[in-house]
Amino acid sequence: METATSDEQIVERALTGDAEAFGEIVHRWERRIFALAYGMLGREEDARDATQETFLAAFRNLRGFRGEAKVSSWLHRIAVNQCITRQRRAKVRNEAAIEDEEERHASSFSSPLELSPARMAEGRESIDAVRRAVNSLPLDLRQVVLMKEFEELTFREIAEALDLPLSTVKSRLYTAMRQLQMRLQKFGNERREVAEHDV
């Protein structure tokens, strides 16, 4: 029985001139890198561009890969840097464009038929609330939350990807979770006040 080839072995093959090897790395990691980029940038088009730029940069810098960190951590680090660069380039994001994008995605969540319209709206509001809360975090906290909670990376993998001490990653996640909790609580209170006002 053949054992699965590791990312590191595939990179070795790419470095020895195997033209198809890097394509395997792209195939393995494209969806995860796109998910991270989408979480950081909030727009599908930007996330696609950042994903493409990540793999181009990785390919160009393949010889610089030292094997000190895992290939996945190396790719995540490149992706985070690409996203930060894109955000600096487009400093002020048009709020209306973000809301349109969020509305379009929120409306595409499938809901069981037995849910009443009120329950469906509530579910959509909750998803939007979480997305807004995550997007409102400072970038250094947001990227840790996305990598831990959505990408399901370990603390060690995040530390490698962001080139940070393990303790910093843990404290950032703790701070981010507290801030998210406060933001979501505030959102819940606002909704309750609106509901009471409408009665």
Backbone torsions as a table, in degrees:
resi	resn	phi	psi	omega
1	MET	NA	130.8	-175.1
2	GLU	-81.9	133.3	178.4
3	THR	-84.7	151.3	-178.3
4	ALA	-64.0	140.2	179.0
5	THR	-76.8	132.9	179.3
6	SER	-77.6	160.5	177.3
7	ASP	-58.0	-40.8	-177.4
8	GLU	-62.7	-38.8	178.2
9	GLN	-65.7	-37.9	179.4
10	ILE	-65.8	-40.9	178.0
11	VAL	-62.0	-41.4	176.4
12	GLU	-55.7	-44.9	179.7
13	ARG	-62.4	-41.9	180.0
14	ALA	-62.4	-39.6	-179.0
15	LEU	-69.0	-24.0	178.6
16	THR	-92.0	10.8	172.8
17	GLY	100.8	6.5	177.0
18	ASP	-72.5	108.0	-173.9
19	ALA	-64.4	-29.6	-175.6
20	GLU	-89.8	-12.4	-173.8
21	ALA	-60.5	-45.1	-177.2
22	PHE	-64.8	-31.2	176.3
23	GLY	-58.9	-33.4	178.0
24	GLU	-66.9	-39.3	177.7
25	ILE	-62.7	-45.5	179.1
26	VAL	-59.5	-47.0	-179.0
27	HIS	-59.3	-40.8	-178.5
28	ARG	-68.8	-38.5	-168.1
29	TRP	-111.2	-6.6	-174.3
30	GLU	-55.2	-47.8	-176.3
31	ARG	-66.0	-39.9	-179.1
32	ARG	-68.0	-41.8	179.9
33	ILE	-66.8	-39.3	177.7
34	PHE	-62.3	-43.2	-179.3
35	ALA	-60.6	-41.7	178.8
36	LEU	-65.2	-46.3	-179.4
37	ALA	-63.1	-40.5	179.7
38	TYR	-64.8	-40.9	178.0
39	GLY	-62.3	-35.4	-178.2
40	MET	-83.4	-34.6	-173.6
41	LEU	-100.0	-26.1	174.5
42	GLY	79.0	-2.7	179.3
43	ARG	-130.0	132.7	-175.5
44	GLU	-57.7	-45.6	-177.3
45	GLU	-62.0	-45.3	178.8
46	ASP	-63.4	-40.7	-178.8
47	ALA	-64.5	-40.6	178.2
48	ARG	-62.2	-45.3	179.6
49	ASP	-62.0	-45.0	-178.9
50	ALA	-63.7	-37.5	179.0
51	THR	-64.0	-45.6	179.3
52	GLN	-61.1	-45.3	-179.6
53	GLU	-64.3	-34.8	178.4
54	THR	-60.6	-48.6	-177.3
55	PHE	-72.4	-31.9	174.9
56	LEU	-64.2	-45.3	179.5
57	ALA	-63.5	-40.9	179.6
58	ALA	-63.1	-43.2	-179.2
59	PHE	-63.4	-44.8	-179.5
60	ARG	-64.2	-32.0	-176.4
61	ASN	-102.6	17.8	-176.6
62	LEU	-54.5	-40.0	-178.4
63	ARG	-68.9	-20.1	178.2
64	GLY	-82.7	-6.6	179.9
65	PHE	-73.2	116.3	-173.6
66	ARG	-92.7	-12.4	-178.1
67	GLY	79.1	10.7	178.9
68	GLU	-75.2	-31.7	175.0
69	ALA	-116.3	168.3	177.4
70	LYS	-70.8	155.4	177.8
71	VAL	-56.7	-41.8	-178.4
72	SER	-61.0	-41.7	179.5
73	SER	-65.6	-40.4	178.9
74	TRP	-61.1	-45.5	179.1
75	LEU	-64.6	-42.0	179.2
76	HIS	-62.0	-39.3	180.0
77	ARG	-64.2	-44.3	178.6
78	ILE	-61.0	-43.6	-178.7
79	ALA	-62.0	-45.3	179.4
80	VAL	-60.2	-44.0	179.2
81	ASN	-63.2	-39.9	177.9
82	GLN	-61.4	-44.1	-178.9
83	CYS	-64.9	-42.3	179.5
84	ILE	-62.8	-42.5	178.3
85	THR	-60.0	-44.8	-179.9
86	ARG	-63.1	-40.8	-179.0
87	GLN	-66.5	-36.0	178.4
88	ARG	-66.7	-38.0	-179.0
89	ARG	-64.5	-42.1	-178.3
90	ALA	-108.7	69.4	-170.5
91	LYS	-54.5	-51.6	-176.0
92	VAL	-101.0	114.1	-179.9
93	ARG	-89.0	136.3	179.1
94	ASN	-69.9	114.0	-176.6
95	GLU	-57.5	-40.9	-177.8
96	ALA	-62.2	-39.1	-179.2
97	ALA	-64.7	-39.5	179.0
98	ILE	-64.6	-45.2	-178.5
99	GLU	-62.5	-40.9	177.7
100	ASP	-59.6	-45.2	-179.0
101	GLU	-62.6	-43.8	-179.1
102	GLU	-65.0	-41.3	179.6
103	GLU	-62.0	-42.7	-178.8
104	ARG	-61.8	-42.5	-179.6
105	HIS	-72.1	-39.3	-179.8
106	ALA	-62.0	-38.8	-177.6
107	SER	-73.3	-14.0	-179.2
108	SER	-89.9	-4.7	176.4
109	PHE	-68.7	124.7	-179.3
110	SER	-76.6	142.0	-179.2
111	SER	-126.1	141.1	177.2
112	PRO	-58.0	143.8	-175.5
113	LEU	-61.4	-30.0	-175.6
114	GLU	-73.5	-7.9	179.1
115	LEU	-73.8	136.6	177.0
116	SER	-74.6	157.8	178.7
117	PRO	-55.0	-36.8	-179.8
118	ALA	-63.9	-43.5	179.3
119	ARG	-65.7	-39.0	179.4
120	MET	-62.9	-43.4	179.9
121	ALA	-62.9	-39.8	179.7
122	GLU	-62.2	-44.7	179.6
123	GLY	-62.4	-42.5	179.3
124	ARG	-64.4	-41.4	179.0
125	GLU	-61.9	-39.7	-180.0
126	SER	-64.8	-43.7	179.1
127	ILE	-61.8	-44.6	178.9
128	ASP	-62.8	-39.4	-178.5
129	ALA	-63.1	-44.1	179.0
130	VAL	-63.8	-44.7	-179.1
131	ARG	-62.1	-44.5	-179.9
132	ARG	-64.4	-41.5	-179.0
133	ALA	-62.8	-44.8	179.3
134	VAL	-64.3	-44.1	-178.4
135	ASN	-65.7	-24.1	-177.9
136	SER	-85.0	-7.0	178.3
137	LEU	-70.6	150.1	172.5
138	PRO	-58.4	150.8	-173.2
139	LEU	-54.6	-42.8	-176.5
140	ASP	-63.8	-32.0	178.1
141	LEU	-80.5	-39.8	-177.1
142	ARG	-61.1	-43.0	-176.4
143	GLN	-65.6	-33.5	178.5
144	VAL	-68.6	-42.9	178.6
145	VAL	-61.3	-46.9	-178.9
146	LEU	-60.7	-43.3	-177.2
147	MET	-70.6	-35.5	-177.7
148	LYS	-82.8	-50.7	-171.4
149	GLU	-84.9	-33.5	-176.3
150	PHE	-101.3	-38.6	178.6
151	GLU	-87.0	-17.5	179.2
152	GLU	59.0	38.8	175.0
153	LEU	-81.3	156.5	176.8
154	THR	-78.2	164.7	177.0
155	PHE	-58.4	-40.2	-178.7
156	ARG	-63.5	-42.5	179.7
157	GLU	-64.5	-39.5	178.4
158	ILE	-65.5	-44.1	179.5
159	ALA	-58.5	-42.7	178.4
160	GLU	-65.3	-45.5	-176.5
161	ALA	-63.8	-38.8	-176.7
162	LEU	-96.3	-2.4	-179.2
163	ASP	57.4	50.5	-178.5
164	LEU	-125.8	156.1	172.8
165	PRO	-65.7	149.4	179.9
166	LEU	-55.3	-41.9	-177.9
167	SER	-62.2	-35.8	179.5
168	THR	-66.9	-42.3	179.2
169	VAL	-60.4	-46.3	-178.5
170	LYS	-63.9	-43.4	-178.6
171	SER	-69.0	-34.3	177.0
172	ARG	-65.7	-40.7	-179.9
173	LEU	-66.1	-41.4	179.1
174	TYR	-60.7	-46.6	178.9
175	THR	-61.6	-44.1	-178.9
176	ALA	-61.9	-43.4	-178.3
177	MET	-65.5	-38.1	177.6
178	ARG	-65.3	-42.6	179.4
179	GLN	-65.1	-40.5	178.5
180	LEU	-61.8	-44.5	-179.7
181	GLN	-58.5	-45.3	179.8
182	MET	-64.1	-41.8	-179.2
183	ARG	-65.9	-42.3	-178.4
184	LEU	-70.0	-34.4	177.3
185	GLN	-64.3	-43.2	179.1
186	LYS	-61.5	-43.0	179.3
187	PHE	-61.9	-42.3	178.6
188	GLY	-61.4	-43.2	179.3
189	ASN	-63.8	-41.8	179.4
190	GLU	-62.3	-41.8	179.8
191	ARG	-64.2	-40.3	178.9
192	ARG	-62.5	-43.4	-180.0
193	GLU	-61.9	-41.8	179.7
194	VAL	-63.7	-43.3	-178.5
195	ALA	-63.5	-42.1	-179.9
196	GLU	-66.0	-38.8	-178.8
197	HIS	-64.9	-35.3	-178.3
198	ASP	-74.7	-20.2	-176.4
199	VAL	-69.7	NA	NA
